Amino acid sequence: MSEALGMADVVSSHCEDVDVLIAGAGISGIGSAYHLRTQCPGKSFVILEAQDGFGGTWRTHTYPGVRSDSDLYTFGYRFKPWVGPPIATAQAIRDYLDEVIAENDLDGAIRYRTRITRCSWDSAERKWTVETTGPDGAPGTTYRCNFLWMCQGYYDHDNPYLPDWPGKEDFRGQLIHAQKWHDGVDYRGKRVVVIGSGATAATVIPAMADEAAHVTMLQRSPTYFFCYPNVSDLADRLRLIGVDEATIHRCVRLDYLHNLKTLDRRSMEEPDAVFDEFKQMIRLYAGEDFEFAPHFTPSYRPWQQRVAFIPDGDLFVKIREGKVSAVTDQIERFTADGILLKSGEELKADLVVAATGFNLSVMGGIEFAVDGAAVDWSRTPTYRGMMFAGVPNLLWVFGYFRAAWTLRVDLLGDFVSRLLHYMDKVGKRQVTIVPPTDGANDELLPWIEDDNFNPGYLMRDLDKLPKRLGDRPEWRHTQNYWREAEEIPAIALDGPEFSYR
């Protein structure tokens, strides 16, 4: 008898029951936890985080100059005023998140060094069982929850995308992916080649330029850059006249959202005019005689891939000073002394930094099952890019490509809180998304069209993402914050898409 009780005690000590489990303590998970705590104070919850600290991207990315590529008035939360420069350093963002955690007593809910390996839904119990491992890879605590809130992001933090270039083993210098940066990388006085021209390259290049011998940006194709001073004149003016920070944050946030909406629309309707304006802003930093062809003339329209924001035009200042140059070509192979290009030119290098992006990771690469059947996300229709047909009590925070990711954290935080209250009101513990009855012949289509948004990291693994259902706008992620800001709060929770039990 005592032996049986002892075994039961052991089992229970390794299992924890909560109402809601949040996966990830990055900017999405922390924001979601805030909404749960403030809007559903009676719900118990935990946040599981694989790293040994909070911050997600802003913790794992440590390359020189790492910073946001969205303004913090929209990338920050609506409930927490931002008081620094619009484009912020990783440290400033972590400090901001630290304040949110402290002000809302979230730290005690976070379980660090806890990696989720498998999530299993049981319809009989109407619960998820979440299996984990600890930092040593050994089995960790098992969690049981009624609702699973996936906030772990959409890329693999541990394994960035690094092409298998021929001759890498022949290179006598150092080759490192920006995502794998560490303190042992020394670029002082070195000839540096940065492969890539997106947000990471545009960040790391000016940060290294003053101390490196020279930095070359090697790109396959040009990127759009948007340069502007890293200040908000509106915020500064409102502070000068004595407006409180909460009101400043709300006003400046609305101003940025208006400008982003206008830019998004104009990028589709008048892309050439938008590019001309980009050029005018770049020339303020690069000089009036700056030549855009061939290295700064993209072949696609603005916002068909993400526009790289350049605070204070720092990349172009370094180009003007002769510390940075651009080369548009393809890699033939690495050599002992650098990189041989398909044009026949060889770039000499002591250090090569690959800013080549990341690999998509759908639901964190976690194994999912519903009533014993494995979930194949690549064959699963998505409801508004947040819930999924046949997968009960689960929501995924997937943000915006052409606006700040975190805007959707606040929208979905409201939605989940409203959904949980509704389920309590009607006495139901399970909600399952159901495809429309007249949609049997609808084709399962890719998550997003390539003429809408088509960066390499998305196109490489697009087939792994959940699917749109035909041309139905509610059965896709529209990538339109301004539309969703009206539609998501208006979702009828008793609508035909929602099946409760």
Secondary structure, DSSP 4 states (H G I P E B T S, - for coil): -HHHHHHHHHHHHTEEEEEEEEE--SHHHHHHHHHHHHH-TT--EEEE-SSSSS-THHHH--STT-B-SS-HHHHS-TTS---S-SS-BHHHHHHHHHHHHHHTT-GGGEE-S-EEEEEEEETTTTEEEEEEE-TTSSB--EEEEEEEEE-S-SB-SSS------TTGGG--SEEEEGGG--TT---TT-EEEEE--SHHHHHHHHHHHTTSSEEEEEESS---EEEE-SS-HHHHHHHHTT--HHHHHHHHHHHHHHHHHHHHHHHHH-HHHHHHHHHHHHHHHH-TT---TTTT--SS-TTSSPPEEEETTHHHHHHHTTSEEEEE--EEEE-SSEEEETTS-EEE-SEEEE-----B-GGGG-EEEETTEEP-GGG-BEETTTEEBT-TTEEE----SSS-TTHHHHHHHHHHHHHHHHHHHHT---EEE---TT-TTPPEE-SS-TTT---HHHHHHGGGS-BEETT-GGGS----HHHHHHHGGG--TTSTTEEE-
